[in-house]
Structure formats: structure tokens, C-alpha cells
């Protein structure tokens, strides 16, 4: 009897280990909003972008939902590690004017997808097209395939 109880307990624990999401969706959504706010202060802007990138694929839906943020950035600079094997430089550096510009660069970094080059600033029309492209991508792509 004790052996069956132990096996059942192990099975339950294993189920939680392998199926439990990294963070609940609500927590990710709140965290993404907090980090976007962090980018509005020059002293914490770079840290906010680093933390957004570090959230990885699990944050992609929340970043896309919040990306059409046209507020100006205080420092207007973002540096991302260049992951491409063909890269000629180790760091990708951009001068985004607005939050949406930097979030597009982070989404490209995390997913490898591209829906408009607005990373160094752009017109409102270009920004709107890029946001629409990301939202369509989110709507048409299964969550498990967002970062492949």
C-alpha cells in the first residue's frame, strides 16, 4: 500500500514538473507591462529592455499585445546580442525613437521574425504596418511555434 501511495505521489509531482508553465499568463502580462514602464526612465530603460528579452518566448504574446506604445524613449538606444552565425558584429545596436520601435527589435531578437524595420524609428504608417504584422503573426501562429 505504501509503495502505491509513493508511486502516486511521484506521478503527481512529475506531472506538475513537466506540464506546469514557466509563469501564469496573468503574471507574464503584468510583468511585461511593468518592464515597458521601466523603459520610460533613462536610468532603468536598458535594464527594462534586457529583462523583457530575458523573459523569452513566453512573453511574446504579451509584448505583441502591448507593443503599439508610441511614447518616446528617454535614451533612444538598445543593444541586443547578435545570435546569427553569420554576424559580423557581436552586438546589434539600434536607436529606437519610441517604445514600439524597441519592442519590434526585441520581438525580432526572441522570435527571429521580422514585420518591418522600425528599430531605428519610422513613420506612423510604418509602425502601424509592423504592429499589424506582429498581431497577425500572433493570431495565426500556435504558441509552441512562436519562437521557432
C-alpha positions in Angstrom: 0.0 0.0 0.0 2.8 2.4 0.9 4.5 1.7 -2.4 1.4 2.6 -4.4 1.0 5.9 -2.4 4.6 6.8 -3.1 4.3 6.0 -6.8 1.1 8.1 -7.0 2.8 11.0 -5.3 5.8 10.7 -7.6 3.5 10.6 -10.6 1.6 13.8 -9.4 4.9 15.6 -8.8 6.3 14.6 -12.2 3.1 15.8 -13.9 3.5 19.2 -12.3 7.2 19.4 -13.2 6.6 18.6 -16.9 3.3 20.4 -17.5 3.4 23.5 -15.3 4.0 26.7 -17.3 7.0 28.8 -16.5 4.8 31.5 -15.2 1.0 32.0 -15.2 -0.2 34.1 -18.2 -1.5 36.8 -16.0 1.9 37.2 -14.3 3.7 37.5 -17.6 1.2 40.1 -18.8 1.7 42.2 -15.7 5.5 41.7 -15.8 5.6 42.9 -19.4 3.6 46.0 -18.6 5.9 46.7 -15.6 9.0 46.3 -17.8 7.6 48.6 -20.5 7.0 51.2 -17.8 10.6 50.7 -16.6 11.8 51.8 -20.1 10.3 55.2 -19.6 13.1 56.3 -17.2 16.6 56.8 -18.6 18.2 55.2 -15.5 16.2 51.9 -16.0 15.5 51.9 -19.7 18.3 49.5 -20.7 17.6 47.2 -17.8 13.9 47.1 -18.7 14.7 46.0 -22.3 17.2 43.4 -21.1 14.6 41.9 -18.7 11.9 41.9 -21.5 14.3 40.0 -23.8 15.2 37.6 -20.9 11.6 36.6 -20.4 11.9 34.9 -23.8 9.2 33.2 -25.8 6.7 33.0 -23.0 6.4 36.8 -23.1 5.9 37.2 -26.9 2.1 37.3 -26.8 2.1 39.9 -24.0 4.8 42.0 -25.8 2.8 41.9 -29.0 -0.4 42.9 -27.2 1.3 45.9 -25.6 3.6 46.9 -28.5 1.6 49.7 -30.0 3.0 52.1 -27.5 4.0 55.4 -29.2 5.7 57.0 -26.2 9.1 58.5 -26.7 12.1 56.7 -25.2 14.3 58.7 -22.9 17.7 57.3 -24.0 16.8 56.0 -27.5 19.3 53.2 -27.5 19.0 49.4 -27.4 21.8 46.8 -27.7 21.0 43.2 -28.4 23.4 40.3 -28.6 23.8 39.2 -32.2 22.9 35.4 -32.3 23.3 34.9 -36.0 26.2 32.6 -37.0 26.8 34.9 -40.0 27.0 38.0 -37.8 29.9 40.4 -38.4 29.5 42.1 -35.1 28.6 40.7 -31.6 26.1 43.4 -30.7 23.1 44.7 -32.7 22.7 48.3 -31.8 19.6 50.4 -32.6 18.3 53.9 -31.9 14.6 53.4 -31.4 12.6 56.6 -31.0 9.5 55.1 -29.4 8.6 52.1 -27.3 7.1 50.3 -30.3 10.4 50.6 -32.2 12.3 48.9 -29.4 9.7 46.2 -28.8 9.8 45.3 -32.5 13.6 44.8 -32.1 13.1 42.6 -29.0 10.4 40.5 -30.8 12.8 40.0 -33.7 15.6 39.0 -31.3 13.4 36.5 -29.5 11.4 35.0 -32.4 13.7 35.6 -35.4 10.6 37.1 -37.2 10.5 40.5 -38.9 7.5 42.6 -39.9 9.1 45.9 -40.7 12.4 47.6 -39.9 11.3 50.2 -37.4 14.1 49.6 -34.9 15.8 53.0 -35.6 12.5 54.9 -35.7 9.9 55.1 -38.5 6.8 56.9 -39.7 3.5 56.3 -38.0 2.3 54.3 -41.1 5.4 52.0 -41.0 4.8 51.5 -37.3 1.2 50.6 -37.8 2.1 48.1 -40.5 4.7 46.5 -38.3 2.3 46.2 -35.3 -0.4 44.7 -37.6 2.1 42.2 -38.9 3.1 41.1 -35.4 -0.6 40.8 -34.4 -1.4 38.7 -37.4 1.6 36.5 -36.7 0.3 36.0 -33.1 -3.2 35.3 -34.3 -2.1 32.7 -36.9 0.8 31.0 -35.0 0.4 28.3 -32.4 2.0 29.3 -29.1 4.5 26.5 -29.3 5.8 27.7 -32.7 6.1 31.5 -31.9 9.9 31.2 -31.4 10.9 28.6 -33.9 
